[in-house]
Amino acid sequence: MKKLRRILFLMLCIVAGTNAHAVLRIEITQGAGSARPIAVVPFGVEGGATLPEDVAAVISADLQRSGRFAPLAVRDMLSRPQDSSQINFKDWRVLSMDNLVIGRVRPVGDGYEVRFQLFDVLRQAPLNGMTLRTNAANLRRTAHQIADIIYETLLGEPGAFATRIAYVTETSGGDGVRRYSLEVADSDGYNPRPVLNSKQPLMSPAWSPDGNRLAYVSFEANAPAIYVQNINTGARERIANFPGLNSAPAWSPDGSRLAIVLSKDGSPDIYVYDMASRNLQQVVRGLAIDTEPAWFPDGRVIYFTSDRGGKPQIYKVTLATGQTERVTFTGGYNARAAVSPNGKYLATVNGGDRGFNIAVMELATGAVRVLTQGGRDESPSFAPNGSMLIYATKEGARGFLSVVSVDGRVRSRLVLEGGQAREAVWSPYLK
């Protein structure tokens, strides 16, 4: 029980940093041994225009950080075709490339047309290609979309590059005052922007299924309260401000409800708040500490952390019947559940002799794989394609974000330049 109470008080222990709005720098620490060789040739630009983004470089970086591809360095390319008629496939076979990406950007009015083509080098055949319209502000997003198309064409599963992450930073200025910020950035850490700045702690961000709103906990009134904020308009609403604990909001898959944790009647318990009717329904009750809800994709089951068995473990409750059962049995500590979008995996913070690490359970078989060895890892969140997890970790006093594949073969980390970040959550696919 002491360990689970520690979870609740960790809400107040956000690591210090020095720069709230710096870009998250990506460091790839481990790639898959079977990474696929691919060449992304620098895109041509008609009329010699200067672009605000290097489209090919963004695509190449996306593919590389997935760990599934090994892009060829531009300096090693024997030729740089921009049209299919210019391709000499022998150049790319000599370099042992499996695939080739070429493209051109054409200024059109106040925007651009971006055309790309993907080829199978061995077969000397096109695999995909299209023209996308965009503008200067969205050129980088268009590059992410192209990377997603390439990823899906070659691997048979959707990519997640054209998505976003939300995370919390804490800074300390020269005046010694701590400042908190809830930030939203592209999935690669670029284009960060604050959703909310505060002199009081912010925590537990959660994306709505449409990707337009964030639920979070704010201590701006010197006590925890749950808010929902539209990240496009800035409009926000206070959802829960009861005496005691108001924490851990989690959206239902259809976006109509929030699972939240309240202690207004004693011990922390799980409630469901209906966004339309504003009705509040208690779904888990008892003397134990029940916290950190996570919905199953069908919206019928909620997973949560409880110490009802003596130590923190993951349980689930079926909403229609109220039936509750224990889910995790590997390790003496499991908390902060996250369910993959396809319902196949359950991620947890798994505690043992080596500290707190991220583990994944295959729900169909119960098989558990511990993915990390940081010893101070927390807050796992699945990418919308279910292939990767982002989580927070620390080395010494330094806090940063890390990404790991569900099979543990691919790893990278996102380090805030000159500062620290935590509690990252991956957005759904953007509408």
N, C-alpha and C positions, 0 to 999 in steps of 0.2 A: 504493500500500500504506500510505503514511503516513496518508492520509485515512481509510482503513478502520481502522487502529489507533486513530485518534482516536475512532472510534465506541466502541471497547471501553473506552477510558479515560474517555469521557463518562459512563459508568456512575457514576463517582465525583463528577461535577460537577453536583450538584443545586442549583438556585438558592435563595437565602436568602429568608425571609419573616418575618412577625411574628405571624400568627394562624392556627393550624392548623385550627380548626373553624368559621371564619366561613362565611357563605353566599356562594356564587359569584353575583355580581351580573351579570345579563345586559345587554349593551349591543348593540343591533341596529345594525350599521354599514352594511348594504346589503340591501335587499329586492328581490324580483323586480319588474320594471316592470309586470308583468301581474297584480299581487296582486289577489285577488278581494275585493270589498267585502262585508263581512258584519257583522251586528249581533248581539251576544250580550247580551241584556237581563239585568239583575240578577235573579237567581232570587228568587222569593218564598219566605218561610219561614213555615210554618203555626204558629200559636200565638205568633208573635213571638219565638221562641227565638233566642238569639245563637249563631251557628255559629263553630267554630274556624277555618274557612276560607271565603273568598268564592269559591264554586264558579264563578260566571260569570266572575269576574276571572281565575281560573286558566285557564279554557278560552280566554278571549280572549287572554291572554298567550302560551299555547301556540301558538295559530293565528298570532299575529303573528310570533313568533320563527321560525316555519317559513319566513317570507318569502313564502309563497304566498297569504296572506290579509291584508287591511287592515281590521281591526276598527274599528267606529265608536266614538268616544269616548262614554261614557255621558252626558256633559253635552250632547251634540248630539242625543240621542234625543228625538223628538217625543212618544212615549208609551212606557210600560213594561208591556206585557202580560205576564201570567203564565200565561194559559190561552188556548187557540186561539180561544175565543169573544170574547176581548178584543182580538183583532188587527184593526187597520185597515190593510190592506195599502197603502193610499194613502200613509200616513205614511212607509213604508219605500221606496216608489217615488220619492217626492219627494227622498229622501236618496240615491237611486241605489244602494240595497242590492241585491245579488244574492240574498242568503240571510239568514234570520232564525233565531235560536236563542232559545227561551224555556224556562222551567223552574220547578219548585217543589221545595222540600225539606220533608219531613214527618218530624218526630221519631217514631220507633217503638221503644218499649222502650228499650234502651240504645244504639240506633243511629239510622239515618236511612234513609228512602226518598228517592232523588233521581230525579225525573222530568224528562226534557227532550224537546223536540220541535224538529226542524229543518225549515224551510220554504223552498220556492222562492218568492221574492217576486213575480216576474213572472207565474208560473202560479198563484199563490195556492194552492199545493198542498203537503201534507206530504211530506217526503222520507225521514225516519227519526224514530225516537223510541222510548224505552223507559224502564223504571223499574229502577234499580239499588239494591240494599241494601248498606249500608256502616255503618261506625262512625266515631267521632270521629277515631281514629288514622289511618284510611284514607280520610278524606273528600277530601283533596287528590289521592290516587291515583285516586279515583273521577272527579274532575274531569279528570285526565289521560286516563282511559279514554274519557270522553265526547268529549274533543278528538280522540282517535284515531278514534272512530266517525265524527265529523263530517268529519275529514280524508279518511278512506277513502270515505265516501259521495260526497263532492264531487269528489275527485281520482282515485278508482279504484285507489289503492294504500294499503297499510297505513300508519298513522301510527306514530310511535315516541316519543310523549310519556310513556307509562306504562312507561318503562324507567329504567335507572340508569346512572351513570357511576362509574368508580373512578379515583382519581388520587392522586398523591403530593404532600405538602407538606413543606416544611422551615421550621422556625422557629428564631429565636435569641432567648432570653430575656435578662433583665437580667444574668444570670450569664455571658452569652456562650457558653453551651453550646448547640450545635445539636441540635434534636430533629426527628425525622422521623415522619410519620404516613401510613399508607395509609388513605384515606377512601373512603366510598361515599356517593353523594348521588343524589337524583332527577335526571332528565335536565336539569331546569332549574336545578340547583344547590341546591335546597332540601333540607331534612332531612339535612344531612351528619352522618355518624357515623364514628368511627374504627374500622377493622378491627384495626389494630395500631399501637402507638406504640413508637418505638425511639430510642435515642441514636446508632444507627448507620444508614447509608444503607439505604433501601428503594427498589426500582425494578422496572420491567418487569412491572406487574400484567397478568394475563390472565384473562378470565372463562371459567369452564366453560360448556358449552352449555346446562346447566340453570339457569344464573344463581345457583347456590347456593354456588359455591366460587371462590376466586381463587388462582391460582398467582402467585408473585412471587419476587424475589431479595432476600435480606436479608444484610447484613454484620454482624449482631449478634455473631457469633463472630470478628469482625475478618477475615473472609474471605467471599467470596460463596458462598451456598448457596441452593438452590431449595426453597421450601416450597409446600404446598397447604393452604389454610385454608377451613373452612366459615364463611361470613360470618354464619350464623344462630346457630350454637352456639359459635363460636370455636375449635373443635377444629382442630388443624393437624398436618401431617406433613412431615417433612423428606424430600424426594425425592432430591436430589443434593447431595453434599458432598465431591466428589472434590478431590484436589490440583489447584490451578490454577483455571481459569475454570469457573464453573457459572452459566449465564445464559440469558436470552431464552426463557422457557417459552412454549409455544403449544399450546393444546388441539386435539386432533383433533375433527372435526365431531360425532362420536358420543360424545365425552367419555371414551373408553376409553384414550387415549394422550396423552402430552405429547411434543412435539418440543422438544428442549433443545440448548444449545450447551455442549460440554465441551472442555477442553484437556488432559485428563489424560494423553493419549498424545502430546502435542506441540502442533501447531497447533490452533486452535479448529475443531471439526468438528460436524456435525449428527448428533444421535442421536435415537432414538425410545424413550421409556420407556413400557412397558405398565403401567397402573395396577393391574390385577388380578394379573398374574404377577410383576410387578416386574422383568421382563426388560428389558435394555437392548440396542438394536440400532443399530449405526452405519450411517447411510444415506448420508452424504457424507464422503469422506476425501481427504486430499492435503496438500500443503505450503502451500496457500493458506489465508487466513483465511476461513472459512465461518461465517456467523452470521445471526441474526435470521430464524428460520424462520417461515413463515406457510402454513397449510394451504389448499388448494383445497377448496371445499365438498363434493366427492365423496370426500374422504379418501384419494385415490390419488396426489396430487401435493403436494409441498412446495416453495414458493418460498423463496429465501434470498438473502442478500447475500454476494458473494464478490469478492475481488480477484485471482482467478486469471487474469484477462485484463490485469492491470496496474493497473487502476483499479476502484473499487467499482461493481458492477453487479448487477442481479437475475438470478438463474438459477432453474431449476426442476429437480427430480429426480422421476422417476416411481418410486414405491416398489417396484413389482412387478419392474422390470427394472434399476433403478439408473441408467437413462439420464439424463444431465444435459445441459441446453442453456441457452444465454443467452437472456434475454427482453427486456431493455431495451437500447436503442441510441441513444436521444435524450438528449444531454447527457453530459458526462464523468464524472458521478457520479450514481448511483441507489442508494438504500439503504432499509432499514426498510420492506419491502413489507407491504401489507395487501390482502387480497382481499375484494371486496364479497360479501355473503351470497348473492347470486344468481350469483356467478361471472362477472359481466360486466366488472367493472373491477378494475384493479390500481393501488393508490395507492402512491406512493413519495416519499421525500425526494430531490428533484432538485437537484443542484448545478450552478452555472454562474457566469457573470459577476456575477449579481445575488445571489449567496449561495445559501442553502439554502431551497428552497420546496417546497410540496406540489404534486405533479403526479398526474394520473390517466391511465392508459392503458386504452383500450378493447381488451380482449384479442382480440376477434374480428377487429379491423382493424389493431391496432397504433397507432392514432391517439392522440397524447399531447396533453393540455391541462394547462398549468401554472396552478393555481388561485389561488395566493397570491403575494404580493410582499414578505413580511416580511423575507426574507433570513436569518432565524434560526429557521426553522420545522422541527418535528420530530415524530415519533411519531404518524403518522396512524392513525385508527381509524374504521371505518365504523359508522354507525347500523344497527340490524338490518333496516331497510327499504331500505338501500343508497342512500338519497337524499342523505345528509349525511356529512361527515367531521368528527370532532373531532381537534384536534392541539394541540401545545404551541408557544409562540412567546415571543419576548422583545423588549422595547423598552428599550434601555439596560440597566439592571440589573434591570428588572422582568419577571418571568415570569408568563404567564397562559395560559389556554386559549382557543382560537378554534374556531368552527364554520363550515364552508363547504359549500355544496351541490356536488354532483358536476359541475354545469354552470357553477359559479363565479358564479352570479347572486345568491346569497343568502349573507350573511355576518353573523355575530354573534360576540361574545366573552364569556367568563365570567371575571370578574375576582374574585379572592379579596379580600374586604374586609380591608384592612390586612395582606395577606400575598401569597404567591405559590404557584402550583400548577404541576405539570407531569405528563407521562406519563399522560394520560387515556386510558381505554379505555371504549368504549360497551358496555353489557351486551347480551346477547341478549334476546328477548322473555321476559318473566317468566311462568313456568308458573302 
